[in-house]
Amino acid sequence: MSKRAAFFAAGLAVYATAVQAEGQSISAKVEFMFDGAKVAIAPMAVEASRHAALFAALDPSCDPYCIAPELAAPGIETLIEPDVLAFLEKGVGTNAGLLVDARMPHDRDLGFIPGSVSLPVDTVSPQSKFRRDILKALGVRVFEDVFNFADAQSLVVYDNGPTQNDAGRLIGYLLDAGYPSEKIRYYRGGMQVWSVLGLTIQE
């Protein structure tokens, strides 16, 4: 089986499992407001086949070749596509949360989930000079070297998918800074599974 076919099969298996667990079909179409504009996500996007081929062909970004673990960290819930769609509609669309793209800019340039914001993993590392400002932008109150996370945003974090672990690394950095685990969730499928399912991608 080719690499592309393997990704397609894996994506369909994830989706089929979600549908069977619910015992009924799940709508893959949502509309919500983001940054003052209406955003619509639906299956069978115009460029679906091109995006699926593009993301399936990406080489693993870690060495040796790897597959991201199911759990990004203890206490962090792993989401599937219907969960992400619900979060976009009820979280992002009501300014109650952020869908965070942990990839570096050159990866995001290939396409991203509409309604997501870019937060490259390395910008939140302990060595990053931007770390404090980024935490403030996420709603964290900072006084000298003390962080207060009471008003921190709820986050869903993703990257290219199972062959990348930028999302896992970003989640680790956030947890190390004290970000509450109950305010972070992980979309492991990322762009690879999202594109295989033909869901809308923005470039």
Secondary structure, 3 states (H helix, E strand, C coil): CCHHHHHHHHHHHHHHHHHHHHCCCCCCCEEEEECCEEEEECCCCCCHHHHHHHHHCCCCCCCCCCCCCCCCCCCCEEECHHHHHHHHHHCHHHCCEEEEECCCHHHHCCCECCCEEECCHHHHCCCCCCHHHHHHHCCCEEECCEEECCCCCEEEEECCCCCCCHHHHHHHHHHHHCCCHHHEEEECCHHHHHHHCCCCCEC
